[in-house]
């Protein structure tokens, strides 16, 4: 991922974050070591110098009142609800709930990424961006922390999770972006006011929400990943309390007694004994907010705790029999819909329910939670930047619809066709150029070049098909079971994995589409692609019910 320290400063949002009283459990502007920060490096993009409460940013200047603590808005509520749906409440009640849902434009940027190409079965992946806002615009939110002066200020996207549901609905990948991460933010135009926010070459990831709304966060993710975002959901964190209460608490685990409380009286206030405890209400929020107390005291540690909570909540919602009670379901549905802001195409409960049906097809064992790999930014140790190789690997796997746990690719690779292949010289293979999928022009003569490579390998009947078929990933298609062995033989000769050998009624014979992942060279580069998320992404499987957080040194008790 290319990064630049320069800034295109067309417009900057002014932000006054110094008024009001801090919440009793507010976290101070501390460094990653849990102690007070000294003078920090100047902010490269302006407008977020007071993020330091637990983002790792600079603390307040001497003599100034400490910045008020932002309470974490988390998207577990949203994801859990859409995974389960609210089917117990009945379809007619869904219509009653429509007016609760707030709607906004999907993408405020100038360059939207094209939708993913459907697979031969006509299925496409789903990409939903879950956003947790730190704004406080309701009385319920203020009761859970913060200052009245925060009401109406530009919000920050303190939690961002890309939820990718595979085209075949067998797996789900969740990628969290730590809010302290420095990334480019594209130019965005507010759909309501027409105000234009100039592009920032490098800024804190959570600033995008305040630059016109969630559609700018979507545009930022598409710029970062080149993955088309189908929908977004912004959650009001006060709903987390009601959700946790409704299901009787969400079980969480710590390996040691933990107390998120610094020497000068700050921290989330979370205090738990070692082992598993069901948390609800304010204690659930404390778990989701805790930075000082988990692992190394960084924002990535907090992200890992959120993943554990999300997995646990999903299991609770799928297993908890009390949610079959219509009254409980109605209360849950009211809470969830009032907490949501979604894109315009997702703006009814019926559409949310339809989406939930797609989510429900994924078994919990097929869910993998990850965090985008990052490292400290050299210009400010309290900020992060993507770890190029590992971050690119994780994003590429999601973009290519590759399961992050490696199981899908392994199972497919271990299933050679029952149909024996014909001799190579007798297998007819048509080669098409699909290299224009990435937004650029098709690479000239790619089909001709790869057809020649096949002939050199003994496939004498390989020939160019001049039909342009844009496709992100190189694929071998075959129309019927009696040609599967032939298709696999061609794929094996080129190093194309069997995961990319698919049956399709759109072709009449074995057809190789050279995708945008193979624009140059005679050897297929994808043959060496990883099939499992990098270790630095801290992958957590949805079926893992014994996950437990390590407690940071200095935050234990008893």
Long-range contacts (C-beta under 8 A, 24 or more apart in sequence): 1-224, 1-386, 1-388, 1-391, 1-392, 3-182, 3-183, 3-184, 3-202, 3-385, 3-386, 4-184, 4-201, 4-202, 5-44, 5-201, 5-202, 5-379, 6-201, 6-202, 7-44, 7-45, 7-200, 7-201, 7-202, 7-203, 8-198, 8-199, 8-200, 8-201, 9-46, 9-198, 9-200, 10-187, 10-196, 10-197, 10-198, 10-199, 11-195, 11-196, 11-197, 11-198, 12-45, 12-46, 12-47, 13-47, 13-154, 13-197, 13-207, 13-210, 13-211, 14-47, 15-47, 15-48, 15-50, 15-153, 15-154, 15-210, 16-153, 17-50, 17-67, 17-68, 17-153, 18-50, 18-60, 18-64, 18-65, 18-67, 19-65, 19-68, 19-147, 19-149, 20-68, 20-146, 20-147, 20-148, 20-149, 20-150, 21-68, 21-147, 22-66, 22-67, 22-68, 22-69, 22-147, 23-68, 23-69, 23-71, 23-145, 23-146, 23-147, 24-145, 24-269, 25-69, 25-145, 25-266, 25-267, 25-268, 25-269, 25-286, 26-53, 26-66, 26-68, 26-69, 26-145, 26-266, 27-53, 27-54, 27-69, 27-262, 27-266, 27-267, 27-268, 27-289, 27-291, 27-292, 28-52, 28-53, 28-59, 28-66, 28-262, 28-264, 28-266, 29-53, 29-57, 29-58, 29-59, 29-60, 29-66, 29-67, 30-54, 30-59, 30-262, 30-266, 30-292, 31-56, 31-381, 31-382, 32-56, 32-296, 32-297, 32-298, 32-381, 32-382, 33-297, 34-262, 34-292, 34-297, 34-552, 34-554, 34-555, 36-264, 37-382, 40-380, 40-382, 41-379, 41-380, 44-182, 44-202, 44-203, 44-379, 45-185, 45-200, 45-202, 45-203, 45-204, 45-207, 47-207, 47-210, 48-156, 48-203, 48-204, 48-206, 48-207, 51-156, 51-180, 51-204, 51-206, 52-382, 54-289, 54-291, 54-292, 54-299, 54-302, 55-158, 55-179, 55-180, 55-204, 55-206, 55-299, 55-382, 56-180, 56-298, 56-299, 56-382, 56-383, 56-384, 57-180, 57-204, 57-382, 57-383, 58-382, 68-146, 68-147, 68-149, 68-150, 69-145, 69-146, 69-266, 70-134, 70-146, 70-150, 70-156, 70-158, 71-134, 71-136, 71-141, 71-144, 71-145, 71-146, 71-237, 71-285, 71-289, 72-132, 72-134, 72-158, 72-159, 72-237, 72-285, 72-288, 72-289, 73-132, 73-133, 73-134, 73-135, 73-158, 73-159, 73-234, 73-235, 73-236, 73-237, 74-132, 74-159, 74-235, 74-237, 74-240, 74-288, 74-306, 75-130, 75-131, 75-132, 75-159, 75-161, 75-233, 75-235, 76-240, 76-243, 76-288, 76-306, 76-309, 76-310, 76-313, 77-235, 77-237, 77-239, 77-240, 77-243, 77-336, 77-339, 78-130, 78-233, 78-235, 78-336, 78-339, 78-340, 79-130, 79-161, 79-163, 79-174, 79-233, 79-310, 79-314, 80-243, 80-310, 80-313, 80-314, 80-317, 81-243, 81-317, 81-332, 81-336, 81-352, 81-356, 82-128, 82-233, 82-352, 82-355, 82-356, 82-359, 83-314, 83-317, 83-318, 83-356, 83-359, 83-360, 84-314, 84-317, 84-318, 84-323, 84-356, 84-360, 85-352, 85-353, 85-356, 85-357, 85-360, 86-329, 86-332, 86-333, 86-336, 86-349, 86-353, 86-356, 87-353, 88-323, 88-324, 88-325, 88-326, 88-328, 88-329, 89-326, 89-329, 89-330, 89-333, 90-326, 91-350, 91-353, 93-330, 93-333, 94-333, 94-348, 94-349, 94-350, 94-353, 95-348, 95-349, 95-350, 97-333, 97-334, 97-337, 97-349, 98-337, 98-347, 98-348, 98-349, 100-334, 100-337, 100-338, 100-340, 101-337, 101-340, 101-341, 101-342, 101-347, 101-348, 101-349, 101-352, 102-340, 102-341, 102-342, 103-341, 103-342, 103-343, 103-344, 103-346, 103-347, 104-191, 104-213, 104-214, 104-215, 104-234, 104-341, 104-342, 104-343, 104-344, 105-191, 105-213, 105-215, 105-343, 105-344, 106-215, 106-218, 106-229, 106-231, 106-232, 106-343, 106-344, 106-345, 107-215, 107-218, 107-219, 107-222, 107-229, 108-188, 108-189, 108-190, 108-191, 108-211, 108-212, 108-213, 108-215, 108-216, 108-218, 108-219, 109-186, 109-187, 109-188, 109-215, 109-216, 109-218, 109-219, 109-220, 109-222, 109-223, 110-186, 110-187, 110-189, 110-219, 111-186, 111-219, 111-222, 111-223, 112-219, 112-222, 112-228, 113-222, 113-226, 113-227, 113-228, 113-229, 113-439, 114-228, 114-437, 114-439, 115-228, 115-230, 116-167, 116-228, 116-401, 116-472, 117-437, 117-470, 117-471, 117-472, 118-167, 119-167, 119-168, 119-502, 120-477, 120-502, 120-503, 120-504, 120-505, 120-506, 121-167, 121-168, 123-167, 123-168, 123-169, 124-167, 125-164, 125-165, 125-166, 125-167, 125-401, 126-163, 126-164, 126-165, 126-230, 126-231, 126-355, 126-358, 127-162, 127-163, 127-164, 127-165, 127-227, 127-228, 127-229, 127-230, 127-231, 128-162, 128-163, 128-165, 128-229, 128-230, 128-231, 128-232, 128-233, 128-355, 129-160, 129-161, 129-162, 129-163, 129-214, 129-217, 129-218, 129-221, 129-229, 129-231, 129-232, 129-233, 130-159, 130-160, 130-161, 130-162, 130-163, 130-232, 130-233, 130-235, 131-157, 131-159, 131-160, 131-209, 131-214, 131-217, 131-232, 131-233, 131-234, 131-235, 132-157, 132-158, 132-159, 132-160, 132-234, 132-235, 132-237, 133-157, 133-158, 133-209, 133-234, 133-235, 133-236, 133-237, 134-158, 134-206, 138-236, 138-238, 140-238, 141-236, 141-237, 141-238, 143-238, 144-237, 144-238, 144-241, 144-282, 144-285, 154-209, 154-210, 154-211, 155-209, 155-210, 156-206, 156-207, 156-209, 156-210, 157-205, 157-206, 157-207, 157-208, 157-209, 157-214, 157-217, 158-206, 159-306, 160-205, 160-206, 160-217, 160-221, 162-221, 162-225, 162-227, 162-229, 162-398, 164-227, 164-398, 164-401, 165-358, 165-359, 165-362, 166-362, 166-401, 166-403, 166-408, 167-401, 169-358, 169-361, 169-362, 170-361, 170-362, 170-363, 170-366, 170-403, 170-408, 171-362, 171-366, 171-367, 171-368, 171-403, 171-404, 171-405, 171-408, 172-359, 172-362, 172-366, 172-367, 172-368, 172-542, 173-368, 173-370, 173-397, 173-398, 173-403, 173-404, 174-307, 174-310, 174-367, 174-368, 174-369, 174-370, 175-370, 175-371, 175-372, 175-394, 175-395, 175-398, 175-537, 176-303, 176-306, 176-307, 176-369, 176-370, 176-371, 176-372, 177-205, 177-221, 177-371, 177-372, 178-205, 178-298, 178-299, 178-300, 178-303, 178-371, 178-372, 178-374, 178-384, 179-204, 179-205, 179-206, 179-299, 180-204, 180-205, 180-299, 180-382, 180-383, 180-384, 181-205, 181-372, 181-374, 181-383, 181-384, 181-385, 181-386, 182-377, 182-383, 182-384, 182-385, 183-220, 183-224, 183-385, 183-386, 184-220, 184-223, 184-224, 185-211, 185-216, 185-220, 185-223, 186-216, 186-219, 186-220, 186-223, 188-212, 188-215, 188-216, 188-219, 191-215, 204-383, 209-234, 214-341, 214-343, 215-343, 218-343, 224-395, 225-395, 225-398, 225-399, 226-395, 226-399, 226-438, 227-395, 227-398, 227-399, 231-342, 231-343, 231-345, 231-346, 231-355, 232-342, 232-343, 233-340, 233-341, 233-342, 233-346, 234-340, 234-341, 234-342, 235-339, 235-340, 236-338, 236-339, 236-340, 237-285, 237-288, 237-339, 238-339, 239-335, 239-336, 239-338, 239-339, 240-284, 240-285, 240-288, 241-280, 241-281, 241-282, 241-284, 241-285, 242-331, 242-332, 242-335, 243-313, 243-332, 243-335, 243-336, 244-279, 244-280, 244-281, 244-284, 244-313, 245-280, 245-281, 246-322, 246-323, 246-328, 246-331, 246-332, 246-335, 247-313, 247-316, 247-317, 247-320, 247-322, 247-323, 248-278, 248-280, 248-316, 248-320, 248-322, 249-278, 249-279, 249-280, 249-284, 250-278, 250-279, 250-280, 250-284, 250-309, 250-312, 250-313, 250-316, 251-276, 251-277, 251-278, 251-279, 251-312, 251-316, 252-276, 252-277, 252-278, 252-279, 252-287, 252-305, 252-308, 252-309, 252-312, 252-549, 253-277, 253-308, 253-546, 253-547, 253-548, 253-549, 254-548, 254-549, 254-551, 255-548, 255-549, 255-550, 255-551, 256-550, 256-551, 256-556, 257-551, 257-556, 257-557, 257-558, 258-290, 258-293, 258-294, 258-549, 258-551, 258-555, 258-556, 258-557, 259-293, 259-555, 259-556, 259-557, 260-286, 260-290, 260-291, 260-292, 260-293, 260-555, 261-555, 262-292, 266-292, 267-292, 267-293, 267-555, 268-292, 268-293, 271-557, 273-558, 276-548, 284-309, 292-552, 292-555, 293-551, 293-552, 293-555, 294-549, 294-550, 294-551, 294-552, 295-549, 295-550, 295-552, 296-552, 297-552, 299-384, 300-371, 300-374, 300-384, 300-538, 301-549, 301-552, 303-371, 304-371, 304-538, 304-540, 304-549, 305-549, 307-369, 307-371, 307-538, 307-540, 308-540, 308-547, 308-549, 310-369, 311-364, 311-367, 311-369, 311-540, 311-542, 311-544, 311-545, 311-547, 312-545, 314-364, 314-367, 314-542, 315-364, 315-542, 315-545, 318-364, 363-542, 364-542, 364-543, 365-541, 365-542, 365-543, 366-403, 366-405, 366-542, 367-541, 367-542, 367-543, 368-403, 368-404, 368-405, 368-533, 368-539, 368-540, 368-541, 368-542, 369-539, 369-540, 369-541, 369-542, 370-394, 370-404, 370-533, 370-537, 370-538, 370-539, 370-540, 371-537, 371-538, 372-537, 373-534, 373-536, 373-537, 387-536, 390-534, 390-536, 390-537, 393-530, 393-533, 393-534, 394-533, 394-534, 394-537, 396-529, 397-530, 397-533, 399-472, 400-472, 400-473, 400-517, 400-529, 401-473, 402-499, 402-529, 402-531, 403-531, 404-532, 404-533, 404-537, 404-539, 405-532, 405-533, 405-539, 405-541, 406-531, 406-532, 408-499, 409-497, 409-499, 409-531, 410-531, 412-497, 412-498, 412-499, 413-497, 413-498, 413-499, 415-498, 416-485, 416-488, 416-498, 417-481, 417-484, 417-485, 417-487, 417-488, 418-485, 419-481, 419-482, 419-483, 419-484, 419-485, 419-486, 420-485, 421-485, 421-486, 421-488, 421-489, 422-485, 422-486, 422-489, 424-457, 424-458, 424-459, 424-460, 424-489, 424-493, 425-458, 425-459, 425-460, 425-461, 426-461, 427-459, 427-461, 427-486, 427-489, 427-490, 427-510, 428-461, 428-462, 428-463, 428-509, 428-510, 429-454, 429-459, 429-461, 429-462, 429-463, 429-490, 429-509, 429-510, 429-511, 429-512, 430-463, 430-464, 430-465, 430-507, 430-509, 430-510, 430-511, 430-512, 431-462, 431-463, 431-464, 431-465, 431-511, 431-512, 431-514, 432-465, 432-467, 432-468, 432-469, 432-511, 432-512, 432-513, 432-514, 433-468, 433-469, 433-514, 434-468, 434-469, 434-470, 434-471, 434-474, 434-475, 434-513, 434-514, 434-515, 434-516, 435-470, 435-514, 435-515, 435-516, 435-518, 435-519, 436-468, 436-470, 436-516, 437-470, 437-471, 437-472, 437-515, 437-516, 438-472, 438-516, 440-516, 442-468, 442-470, 443-519, 443-520, 446-514, 446-518, 446-519, 447-514, 449-522, 450-494, 450-512, 450-514, 450-518, 450-522, 453-494, 453-522, 454-490, 454-493, 454-494, 454-512, 457-493, 457-494, 458-493, 459-490, 459-493, 462-490, 465-511, 469-513, 470-516, 471-513, 471-515, 471-516, 472-515, 472-516, 472-517, 473-500, 473-515, 473-516, 473-517, 473-526, 474-500, 474-512, 474-513, 474-514, 474-515, 474-517, 474-518, 474-524, 474-526, 475-500, 475-501, 475-502, 475-512, 475-513, 475-515, 476-500, 476-501, 476-502, 476-510, 476-511, 476-512, 476-513, 477-502, 477-503, 477-504, 477-506, 477-507, 477-510, 477-511, 477-512, 477-513, 478-502, 478-503, 478-504, 478-507, 478-509, 478-510, 478-511, 479-503, 479-504, 479-505, 479-507, 479-508, 479-509, 483-509, 483-510, 486-510, 494-524, 494-527, 495-523, 495-524, 495-526, 495-527, 496-524, 496-526, 496-527, 497-526, 497-527, 500-526
